[in-house]
Amino acid sequence: MEFRIDRRSGVAAYQQIVLQTKQALRLSVLLPGDRLPTAKEVAETSAVNPNTTLKAYRELEREGLVEPRPGLGTFVLRSLARPETGADSPLRAGLEEWMDQAHAAGLDREDVAALVTAVMERRFSPPTVTAEQGGPRNSEAQK
C-alpha cells in the first residue's frame, strides 16, 4: 500500500494516513495479517516525517485495527469490509453505472465528489428536531 499525501487538502498528513488505511480496510485492499509499510518506507514514498506515520499507526492501534510487532512491523488485526461493498456487490455495480452516467453528462471528479458529499450529508446526518416536535427551544420562546 502506498499513501498519497495531499498537502493542500487542509487535512493533517497523519490523518490522511489513517483515513486511507481505513478505506483500504473497507475495500479489502488490506486484510487481517497484512503488514503496513514501515515509517521509513512511507517517508521515502510520501515525503512525510516517520513520526507522522507512527502517530497515524498509534491511532489505528487505539481503534483496534492494527498492532505493532516489535522488530517485524505493524500488522492489520481486523477488516472494516462489508459484503455490500465488495467488488461483485449490486450496490457497487449500481454506483459504477451511476459514475458512468455522471461522466457521460460531463461531470468531472470534483463535480462528482461535491454531488456525492451533498447527498451523503443529507442522507446520513441526524434528523433535526423542531420545537413543534418537542425539540429544544430557543431562550426567547421559553419566556
Short mmCIF file of the C-alpha atoms (twelve columns), coordinates in Angstrom:
data_MODEL
# 
_entry.id   MODEL 
# 
loop_
_atom_site.group_PDB 
_atom_site.id 
_atom_site.type_symbol 
_atom_site.label_atom_id 
_atom_site.label_alt_id 
_atom_site.label_comp_id 
_atom_site.label_asym_id 
_atom_site.label_seq_id 
_atom_site.Cartn_x 
_atom_site.Cartn_y 
_atom_site.Cartn_z 
_atom_site.pdbx_PDB_model_num 
ATOM 1   C CA . MET A 1   0.000   0.000   0.000   1 
ATOM 2   C CA . GLU A 2   1.245   3.446   -0.883  1 
ATOM 3   C CA . PHE A 3   -0.125  6.549   0.818   1 
ATOM 4   C CA . ARG A 4   -0.869  9.698   -1.172  1 
ATOM 5   C CA . ILE A 5   -0.493  12.832  0.924   1 
ATOM 6   C CA . ASP A 6   -2.215  15.978  -0.336  1 
ATOM 7   C CA . ARG A 7   -0.525  18.892  1.394   1 
ATOM 8   C CA . ARG A 8   -3.123  21.345  0.056   1 
ATOM 9   C CA . SER A 9   -6.113  19.480  1.480   1 
ATOM 10  C CA . GLY A 10  -6.026  21.082  4.917   1 
ATOM 11  C CA . VAL A 11  -6.111  17.606  6.486   1 
ATOM 12  C CA . ALA A 12  -3.102  16.675  8.619   1 
ATOM 13  C CA . ALA A 13  -0.798  14.124  6.980   1 
ATOM 14  C CA . TYR A 14  -1.197  11.609  9.822   1 
ATOM 15  C CA . GLN A 15  -4.989  11.852  9.481   1 
ATOM 16  C CA . GLN A 16  -4.734  11.234  5.735   1 
ATOM 17  C CA . ILE A 17  -2.769  8.049   6.502   1 
ATOM 18  C CA . VAL A 18  -5.463  6.958   8.982   1 
ATOM 19  C CA . LEU A 19  -8.273  7.678   6.502   1 
ATOM 20  C CA . GLN A 20  -6.511  5.931   3.603   1 
ATOM 21  C CA . THR A 21  -5.793  2.890   5.776   1 
ATOM 22  C CA . LYS A 22  -9.432  2.701   6.859   1 
ATOM 23  C CA . GLN A 23  -10.562 2.986   3.241   1 
ATOM 24  C CA . ALA A 24  -8.209  0.127   2.309   1 
ATOM 25  C CA . LEU A 25  -9.677  -1.918  5.172   1 
ATOM 26  C CA . ARG A 26  -13.239 -1.179  3.993   1 
ATOM 27  C CA . LEU A 27  -12.466 -2.161  0.400   1 
ATOM 28  C CA . SER A 28  -10.484 -5.309  1.347   1 
ATOM 29  C CA . VAL A 29  -7.289  -3.885  -0.111  1 
ATOM 30  C CA . LEU A 30  -5.814  -4.619  3.326   1 
ATOM 31  C CA . LEU A 31  -6.756  -7.830  5.112   1 
ATOM 32  C CA . PRO A 32  -6.081  -9.170  8.606   1 
ATOM 33  C CA . GLY A 33  -2.459  -10.281 8.791   1 
ATOM 34  C CA . ASP A 34  -1.215  -7.827  6.160   1 
ATOM 35  C CA . ARG A 35  1.831   -5.763  7.094   1 
ATOM 36  C CA . LEU A 36  1.601   -1.986  6.717   1 
ATOM 37  C CA . PRO A 37  4.550   -0.129  5.204   1 
ATOM 38  C CA . THR A 38  7.192   0.876   7.718   1 
ATOM 39  C CA . ALA A 39  7.505   4.504   8.776   1 
ATOM 40  C CA . LYS A 40  10.761  4.632   6.795   1 
ATOM 41  C CA . GLU A 41  9.068   3.276   3.655   1 
ATOM 42  C CA . VAL A 42  6.236   5.803   3.954   1 
ATOM 43  C CA . ALA A 43  8.781   8.604   4.438   1 
ATOM 44  C CA . GLU A 44  10.564  7.559   1.254   1 
ATOM 45  C CA . THR A 45  7.441   7.269   -0.907  1 
ATOM 46  C CA . SER A 46  5.303   10.058  0.536   1 
ATOM 47  C CA . ALA A 47  7.883   12.521  1.869   1 
ATOM 48  C CA . VAL A 48  6.400   12.607  5.371   1 
ATOM 49  C CA . ASN A 49  8.293   12.524  8.628   1 
ATOM 50  C CA . PRO A 50  8.443   8.961   10.046  1 
ATOM 51  C CA . ASN A 51  6.912   10.277  13.282  1 
ATOM 52  C CA . THR A 52  3.824   11.301  11.291  1 
ATOM 53  C CA . THR A 53  3.322   7.702   10.176  1 
ATOM 54  C CA . LEU A 54  3.939   6.406   13.684  1 
ATOM 55  C CA . LYS A 55  1.301   8.805   15.021  1 
ATOM 56  C CA . ALA A 56  -1.199  7.501   12.452  1 
ATOM 57  C CA . TYR A 57  -0.378  3.890   13.299  1 
ATOM 58  C CA . ARG A 58  -0.824  4.603   17.034  1 
ATOM 59  C CA . GLU A 59  -4.300  5.983   16.323  1 
ATOM 60  C CA . LEU A 60  -5.161  2.903   14.267  1 
ATOM 61  C CA . GLU A 61  -3.844  0.744   17.105  1 
ATOM 62  C CA . ARG A 62  -6.041  2.588   19.653  1 
ATOM 63  C CA . GLU A 63  -9.017  1.790   17.419  1 
ATOM 64  C CA . GLY A 64  -8.082  -1.898  17.452  1 
ATOM 65  C CA . LEU A 65  -7.380  -2.056  13.723  1 
ATOM 66  C CA . VAL A 66  -3.638  -2.762  13.752  1 
ATOM 67  C CA . GLU A 67  -0.974  -3.995  16.128  1 
ATOM 68  C CA . PRO A 68  2.751   -3.303  16.201  1 
ATOM 69  C CA . ARG A 69  5.024   -6.330  16.429  1 
ATOM 70  C CA . PRO A 70  8.466   -5.264  17.624  1 
ATOM 71  C CA . GLY A 71  11.099  -5.946  15.017  1 
ATOM 72  C CA . LEU A 72  8.526   -7.097  12.454  1 
ATOM 73  C CA . GLY A 73  6.301   -4.111  11.689  1 
ATOM 74  C CA . THR A 74  2.660   -3.098  12.073  1 
ATOM 75  C CA . PHE A 75  0.019   -5.629  11.084  1 
ATOM 76  C CA . VAL A 76  -3.697  -5.450  10.321  1 
ATOM 77  C CA . LEU A 77  -5.849  -7.037  13.038  1 
ATOM 78  C CA . ARG A 78  -9.302  -6.701  11.530  1 
ATOM 79  C CA . SER A 79  -11.115 -5.649  8.417   1 
ATOM 80  C CA . LEU A 80  -13.781 -2.989  8.018   1 
ATOM 81  C CA . ALA A 81  -15.106 -4.585  4.811   1 
ATOM 82  C CA . ARG A 82  -18.777 -5.368  4.459   1 
ATOM 83  C CA . PRO A 83  -20.250 -7.734  1.864   1 
ATOM 84  C CA . GLU A 84  -22.298 -4.845  0.430   1 
ATOM 85  C CA . THR A 85  -19.096 -3.057  -0.636  1 
ATOM 86  C CA . GLY A 86  -17.425 -5.998  -2.373  1 
ATOM 87  C CA . ALA A 87  -16.281 -5.851  -5.980  1 
ATOM 88  C CA . ASP A 88  -19.195 -8.089  -7.040  1 
ATOM 89  C CA . SER A 89  -21.940 -6.427  -4.973  1 
ATOM 90  C CA . PRO A 90  -25.056 -4.970  -6.643  1 
ATOM 91  C CA . LEU A 91  -24.546 -1.686  -4.769  1 
ATOM 92  C CA . ARG A 92  -21.074 -1.265  -6.209  1 
ATOM 93  C CA . ALA A 93  -22.288 -2.153  -9.708  1 
ATOM 94  C CA . GLY A 94  -25.047 0.457   -9.384  1 
ATOM 95  C CA . LEU A 95  -22.559 3.067   -8.233  1 
ATOM 96  C CA . GLU A 96  -20.242 2.290   -11.152 1 
ATOM 97  C CA . GLU A 97  -23.179 2.652   -13.542 1 
ATOM 98  C CA . TRP A 98  -24.087 5.996   -11.944 1 
ATOM 99  C CA . MET A 99  -20.448 7.150   -12.254 1 
ATOM 100 C CA . ASP A 100 -20.523 6.252   -15.954 1 
ATOM 101 C CA . GLN A 101 -23.687 8.364   -16.344 1 
ATOM 102 C CA . ALA A 102 -22.108 11.276  -14.477 1 
ATOM 103 C CA . HIS A 103 -19.016 11.088  -16.673 1 
ATOM 104 C CA . ALA A 104 -21.159 10.929  -19.820 1 
ATOM 105 C CA . ALA A 105 -23.043 14.003  -18.586 1 
ATOM 106 C CA . GLY A 106 -19.749 15.903  -18.467 1 
ATOM 107 C CA . LEU A 107 -19.168 15.931  -14.709 1 
ATOM 108 C CA . ASP A 108 -15.551 15.881  -13.613 1 
ATOM 109 C CA . ARG A 109 -14.072 14.351  -10.458 1 
ATOM 110 C CA . GLU A 110 -14.690 17.465  -8.341  1 
ATOM 111 C CA . ASP A 111 -18.302 17.747  -9.551  1 
ATOM 112 C CA . VAL A 112 -18.966 14.114  -8.661  1 
ATOM 113 C CA . ALA A 113 -17.274 14.466  -5.257  1 
ATOM 114 C CA . ALA A 114 -19.342 17.568  -4.451  1 
ATOM 115 C CA . LEU A 115 -22.581 15.885  -5.505  1 
ATOM 116 C CA . VAL A 116 -21.863 12.674  -3.588  1 
ATOM 117 C CA . THR A 117 -20.848 14.647  -0.483  1 
ATOM 118 C CA . ALA A 118 -24.001 16.773  -0.605  1 
ATOM 119 C CA . VAL A 119 -26.267 13.731  -0.880  1 
ATOM 120 C CA . MET A 120 -24.321 11.852  1.807   1 
ATOM 121 C CA . GLU A 121 -24.616 14.782  4.199   1 
ATOM 122 C CA . ARG A 122 -28.359 14.962  3.683   1 
ATOM 123 C CA . ARG A 123 -28.915 11.191  3.908   1 
ATOM 124 C CA . PHE A 124 -26.612 10.396  6.822   1 
ATOM 125 C CA . SER A 125 -26.956 13.444  9.058   1 
ATOM 126 C CA . PRO A 126 -29.196 13.115  12.103  1 
ATOM 127 C CA . PRO A 127 -32.699 14.490  11.673  1 
ATOM 128 C CA . THR A 128 -33.301 17.930  13.110  1 
ATOM 129 C CA . VAL A 129 -35.989 18.208  15.731  1 
ATOM 130 C CA . THR A 130 -38.118 21.319  15.657  1 
ATOM 131 C CA . ALA A 131 -39.737 22.992  18.665  1 
ATOM 132 C CA . GLU A 132 -43.152 21.831  17.398  1 
ATOM 133 C CA . GLN A 133 -41.884 18.237  17.558  1 
ATOM 134 C CA . GLY A 134 -40.814 18.638  21.171  1 
ATOM 135 C CA . GLY A 135 -37.229 19.577  20.483  1 
ATOM 136 C CA . PRO A 136 -35.157 22.235  22.157  1 
ATOM 137 C CA . ARG A 137 -36.480 25.765  22.048  1 
ATOM 138 C CA . ASN A 138 -34.522 28.972  21.989  1 
ATOM 139 C CA . SER A 139 -34.459 31.121  25.135  1 
ATOM 140 C CA . GLU A 140 -36.904 33.698  23.690  1 
ATOM 141 C CA . ALA A 141 -39.570 31.057  23.109  1 
ATOM 142 C CA . GLN A 142 -39.284 29.915  26.728  1 
ATOM 143 C CA . LYS A 143 -40.015 33.378  28.223  1 
# 
